[in-house]
Amino acid sequence: MIVGILKEVKTSENRVSMTPAGVEVMKHGGHTVLVEKNAGSNSGFDDSDYIRAGAEIVQTPTEIYGRSEMVMHVKEPLPSEYALIRENQIVFTYLHLAAAEDLTHALIKSRSINIAYETIQKTDGSLPLLIPMSEVAGRMAVQEGAKYLEMPQGGQGVLMGGVPGVEPATVLVIGGGIVGSNAARMACGLGAKVYLLDSNLDRLRYLSDVMPANCFLLTSSPAAIRKLVKEAEVVIGAVLIPGAKAPRLITRDMLKTMKKGSVLVDVAIDQGGCFETSTPTTHTQPTYVIDNVIHYCVANMPGAVAKTSTLALTNATLPYALEIARKGWKNAMRDNCEIRSGANVMLGQITCRGVAEAFNLPLVDVATLL
């Protein structure tokens, strides 16, 4: 199969979807790999690295789309790319379609094969291609929260971990999954007082065994959130419903009760955000203020640590990309239920329940297309 690796076009997105080491593995599998010029430069990989691994460097995204049977991105295609996507072409990337109606309709119109990293799911319910970036984003969320608590950034001037004789910051983490547990662990490591909320009692029982003593585990409820946002200096939104829009858990009314100069970090912004006042931001303009509360809602947080993120992402995506390239999308989905769960928009049909429900569009069972 001819596989195309595109240069990211989203603002301040520095990751790339495959490392030179990944290209070498694809080449050993008998596949042709096209890499757009300078695609890996911001992640620390030069074109010469890709050439040594066996890739062909291509000058434009138009040529990548025109020649490739499967294209790989990190982030979703942007409007400048919509017209380049061909019928039957495989697009393998993070899509987050439940929060992207225009992109959803563009992919329906293209009749392409769209497999989303974030909905590939194992039989135990885990999301193997979301986990590495969730680990990065969860840890980054605490770094960003700590930074924006500083007075030069508009924050309260509170040190996350405090010092002897002075209370630390209170951090509220909503959601005990990969993002939330990583965020809580980082905040605990800095010495903060951390509240971690989740609605799954089994998950809370597990976390109670592994989290530090300064992490307090509570069942999530509107009442608990209303109480704790008043106390928190930093609130991290880490709620995910695979393939669907994130629930709005902090309302504008709750915002008015928060401390001046406190910080909201919405890691769920790719799926629409879990705060009512959330709007996507970028690394170049990461924050805005509503009701004296700082909002950090960067939609591609791991792009700021591109080398770490790219290495972690390739480790996770490469086995799936190899299987799709070796078998073709139909046989790969017949043989592997994990890849089948990644089907979002296939040949003009929506095959992901969360996307169909988000826009009130018909849902088709992907099995009927195989």
FISETOR-131028 format. One record per residue (C-alpha): residue in one letter; x, y, z. Coordinates in steps of 0.2 Angstrom, whole numbers, padded with zeros to 4 digits, always signed. Each point is the difference from the previous one (the first is absolute). Example, Ala and Ser with C-alpha at 12.3 -4.5 7.8 and 13.67 -1.06 7.14 Angstrom:
2
a+0062-0022+0039;s+0006+0017-0003;
END
This chain:
370
m+0000+0000+0000;i+0006+0018-0003;v-0001+0009+0017;g+0001+0019+0001;i+0007+0009+0015;l-0007+0018+0000;k+0007+0016+0008;e-0011+0006+0013;v-0009+0016-0004;k-0010+0004+0016;t+0007+0015+0009;s+0016-0004+0011;e-0002-0018-0003;n+0018-0007+0000;r-0003-0019+0000;v+0001-0011-0015;s-0010-0016-0002;m+0015-0012-0003;t+0019+0000+0005;p+0014-0005-0012;a+0001-0016+0011;g-0019-0003-0004;v+0004+0003-0019;e+0013-0013+0000;v-0012-0013+0007;m-0013+0004-0013;k+0014-0002-0013;h+0005-0017+0006;g-0019-0004-0001;g+0001+0003-0019;h-0009+0017+0000;t+0005+0016-0008;v+0000+0015+0012;l-0001+0018-0006;v+0004+0014+0012;e-0004+0018-0003;k+0015+0012+0000;n+0004+0005+0018;a-0014-0010+0008;g+0011-0005+0014;s+0011+0015+0002;n-0009+0007+0016;s+0001-0017+0008;g+0019-0002-0002;f+0000-0010-0016;d+0008+0006-0016;d-0005-0004-0018;s+0017-0009-0001;d-0005-0011+0015;y-0015-0006-0010;i+0009-0002-0016;r+0013-0012+0009;a-0015-0010+0007;g-0006-0002-0018;a-0014+0013-0002;e-0002+0011-0015;i-0001+0019+0004;v-0015+0008-0009;q-0002+0019-0002;t-0018+0003+0003;p-0016-0007+0009;t-0008+0000-0017;e+0012-0013-0006;i-0001-0010+0016;y-0019-0001-0002;g+0001-0003-0018;r+0012-0015+0000;s-0004-0008+0017;e-0012-0014+0004;m+0000+0004+0018;v+0005+0017+0008;m+0005+0002+0018;h-0002+0016+0010;v+0001+0004+0018;k-0014+0012+0001;e-0016+0001-0011;p+0000+0006-0018;l-0003+0019-0001;p-0011+0009-0013;s+0015+0002-0012;e+0001-0019-0001;y-0018-0004-0002;a+0000+0000-0019;l+0016-0010-0001;i-0007-0016+0008;r-0005-0013-0013;e-0014-0013+0000;n+0006-0016+0008;q+0016+0008+0007;i+0004-0005+0018;v+0002+0014+0012;f+0008-0006+0016;t+0001+0014+0014;y-0008+0008+0015;l-0017+0006-0007;h-0011+0005+0015;l-0014+0001-0012;a-0014+0002+0014;a+0007+0018+0002;a+0003+0004-0018;e-0016+0000-0011;d+0008+0008-0015;l+0014-0013-0001;t-0013-0014+0002;h-0010+0006-0015;a+0016+0003-0010;l+0005-0018+0003;i-0018-0007-0004;k+0001+0010-0016;s+0018-0007-0004;r-0006-0018+0002;s+0017-0004+0008;i+0004-0013+0013;n+0003+0009+0017;i+0007-0009+0014;a+0002+0010+0016;y+0014-0003+0012;e-0010+0005+0015;t-0014-0013-0003;i+0011-0015-0002;q-0005-0011+0015;k+0006-0016+0008;t-0012-0013+0006;d+0004+0006+0018;g-0007+0017-0005;s+0017+0009+0000;l+0005+0012-0014;p+0018-0005-0005;l+0003+0015-0012;l-0007+0013+0012;i+0009-0006+0015;p+0018+0006-0004;m-0007+0018-0005;s-0011-0001+0016;e+0015-0003+0010;v+0009+0015-0007;a-0015+0011+0001;g-0004-0005+0018;r+0018+0004+0006;m+0000+0016-0010;a-0016+0006+0007;v+0008+0002+0017;q+0015+0009-0007;e-0011+0012-0009;g-0012+0002+0015;a+0016+0004+0011;k+0006+0012-0012;y-0016+0010-0002;l-0002+0001+0019;e+0016+0012-0001;m-0005+0018+0002;p+0009+0006-0016;q-0012-0012-0009;g-0015+0007+0008;g-0001-0013+0014;q-0002+0001+0018;g+0018-0001+0004;v-0002-0017+0009;l+0015-0013-0001;m-0008-0017-0004;g+0009-0009+0014;g+0001+0014+0013;v+0015+0001+0012;p+0001-0006+0018;g-0012+0010+0010;v-0010+0006-0015;e-0015-0010-0008;p+0003-0008-0017;a-0012+0003-0015;t-0016-0010-0001;v-0002-0009-0016;l-0016-0008-0006;v+0001-0013-0014;i-0017-0005-0007;g+0002-0018-0008;g+0011-0014+0006;g+0005-0007-0017;i+0017+0001-0008;v+0001+0019-0001;g-0008+0002+0018;s+0011-0013+0009;n+0016+0007-0008;a-0005+0018+0004;a-0004-0005+0018;r+0016-0009+0002;m+0010+0015-0007;a-0009+0012+0011;c+0003-0011+0015;g+0018-0001-0004;l+0001+0019+0001;g-0008+0000+0017;a-0017+0006-0004;k-0016-0005+0009;v-0009-0010-0014;y-0018-0005-0001;l-0003-0013-0014;l-0018-0003-0005;d-0007-0015-0010;s-0017-0008-0002;n+0007-0018-0001;l+0001-0007+0017;d+0011-0015-0006;r+0012+0013-0007;l+0000+0010+0016;r+0004-0016+0010;y+0015-0003-0012;l+0006+0017+0001;s-0001+0000+0019;d+0013-0014+0000;v+0013+0009-0011;m-0002+0019+0003;p+0010+0010+0013;a-0007+0004+0017;n-0003+0019-0006;c-0012-0006-0013;f-0018-0001+0006;l-0012-0010-0010;l-0018+0004-0001;t-0015-0005-0010;s-0004+0013-0013;s-0017+0009+0001;p-0006+0017-0004;a+0000+0004+0019;a+0018-0006+0002;i+0006+0011-0014;r-0010+0015+0005;k+0008-0001+0018;l+0018-0004-0006;v+0001+0014-0014;k-0002+0013+0014;e+0016-0007+0009;a+0011-0004-0015;e+0014+0010-0007;v+0001-0011-0015;v-0014-0011-0008;i+0005-0013-0014;g-0014-0007-0011;a+0005-0017-0005;v-0017-0008-0004;l-0001-0011-0016;i-0014-0009-0008;p+0008-0010-0015;g-0005+0008-0017;a-0014+0011+0008;k+0000+0018+0006;a+0006+0003+0017;p-0013+0004+0014;r+0000+0018+0006;l+0003-0002+0019;i+0005+0018+0005;t-0014+0013-0004;r+0002+0019-0001;d-0009+0001+0016;m+0013-0011+0009;l+0014+0011-0008;k-0007+0015+0009;t+0004-0008+0017;m+0018-0004-0004;k+0015+0010+0007;k+0006+0014-0010;g+0016-0005-0010;s-0004-0019+0001;v+0004-0010-0015;l-0011-0012-0010;v+0009-0013-0011;d-0012-0008-0013;v+0009-0016-0006;a-0017-0006-0008;i+0000+0015-0012;d+0003-0011-0015;q-0017-0008+0004;g-0008+0017+0002;g+0006+0003+0018;c-0008-0004+0017;f-0002+0018+0006;e-0014+0011-0006;t+0011+0014-0004;s+0014-0010-0009;t+0005+0006-0017;p+0015-0008-0009;t+0016+0010+0001;t+0018-0002-0007;h+0017-0001+0006;t+0004+0017-0006;q-0016+0007+0009;p-0003-0013+0013;t-0011+0009+0012;y-0015+0012+0003;v-0009+0006+0015;i-0018-0001+0004;d-0007+0006+0017;n+0018+0002+0007;v+0004-0018-0004;i+0014-0005-0012;h-0005-0013-0013;y+0013-0010-0008;c-0008-0010-0014;v+0014-0005-0013;a-0007-0013-0011;n+0017-0008-0004;m+0009+0001+0017;p+0013-0014-0004;g+0005+0010-0015;a+0010+0011+0011;v+0012-0015+0005;a+0000-0007-0018;k+0015-0011+0002;t-0006-0010+0015;s-0018+0000-0008;t+0006-0006-0017;l+0010-0014+0007;a-0014-0006+0011;l-0013+0002-0014;t+0010-0010-0013;n+0003-0014+0013;a-0019-0002+0002;t-0006+0003-0018;l+0012-0010-0010;p-0006-0017+0003;y-0018+0005-0006;a+0007+0010-0015;l+0010-0016-0005;e-0015-0011+0001;i-0011+0012-0010;a+0014+0002-0013;r+0003-0019-0001;k-0018-0006-0001;g-0010+0015-0007;w-0013+0008+0011;k-0014-0012-0003;n+0010-0016+0005;a+0009+0010+0014;m-0018+0004+0007;r-0006-0018-0003;d+0015-0007+0010;n+0002+0013+0013;c-0014+0007+0010;e+0011+0013+0007;i+0003+0008-0017;r-0019-0003-0004;s-0004+0011+0015;g+0010+0014-0008;a-0012+0002-0014;n-0008+0017+0000;v-0005+0005-0017;m+0001-0014-0014;l-0005+0003-0018;g-0011+0014+0004;q-0009-0009+0015;i+0002+0004+0019;t+0006-0016+0009;c+0003+0008+0017;r-0015+0002+0012;g+0007+0015+0009;v+0002+0009-0016;a-0017-0004-0007;e-0008+0005+0016;a+0009+0016+0001;f-0007+0006-0016;n-0016-0010-0001;l+0006-0009-0015;p-0004-0019-0005;l+0012-0013+0007;v+0006-0014-0011;d+0007-0016+0007;v+0018-0001-0007;a-0002-0019-0002;t-0013+0003-0014;l+0015+0008-0010;l+0012-0014+0002;
END
